[in-house]
């Protein structure tokens, strides 16, 4: 499973859902695996896009902040991809 640093980045609502068996978010590739590879692509001059399923304003702001800090371009949407907030570039 993830490191303490990774768990510290997982929002409380996601941790509760995981602990209650309502989500498998922590079963996906961990931050220490994904971020270095995406950052290497960025360093090679490639644009890095990613999809995040977030609609709550606080979650959207956090995703955008982290993504921009890493030089990535986020797309935020509902899991169904039927609803999404205005782009924040």
N, C-alpha and C positions, 0 to 999 in steps of 0.2 A: 504494500500500500504506500501512500505518500509519506513525505517527510513532515516534520513539525512545521517547517516553513510553508509547505504546500497547504496543509490543513489550516494554517492561519489565514490563507487567502480565500478559502471557501466561505461564502456567506453563511451566516447562521441558519437561515431558512433552508439552504441546501443541505447543510449538515444534519438538521433535524429530519428532513425528508429522507436522507440516506439512512440515518439511524433507525427510522421507523419503517424502513423497507419500501418506501414510496418512490425512490429514485436510485438509479445506479450511477450517478454522476462520478463517483470516485472510482469506478471501474474503468474509466477511460484513461488514455495515456496521461501520465503525470507531467506536471509542469517542468520538472527537471529533464524530461525527455523531449518534450515538444518545443519549448522556448529556445533552447540552443540551436535546434535545427532550423526553426523559422528565422532566428536572428542571423544564422549563417547565410540563408537565402537573401535576407535584407542587406547584409554586408557585401554580398556579391552583386548588389544593384537591382535585385528583383523586388517587385512590389509584393507585399504579403497581405492578403485579404483573409478575413475569417468571419464566420457567422456565429453570433451569440444570440441565444434565446432570452431576451430581456425586454421588458416593456415598462417596468416601474421606473419612474424618473431617477431615483437614487441608484438603481442598478445600472441604468443606461449611462449615467454620469461616470460611474466607477469603471465600467467597461471601456468607455471612450477614453478616460484618463489613462488607464493602463495600456490600452492599445497604442495611443499616441506616444506615450513614453517609450514604447518599444519600437516605434516607427511603423506600426501595422495600420491597416485600414479596416475598421470593423463594419459589419453590416448587422444591424440588430432587428430581430423580428420575433413574432410569436412562433412557437414550435410548428404550427400549421403553415407558416409563412404567409398567412392571410392578412396579417396586420403587422405594421412596423412603424416606429417613430420616424420623424423627419431625419434625414441624414445629418450627422454632426462631423464635419470635416475640419 
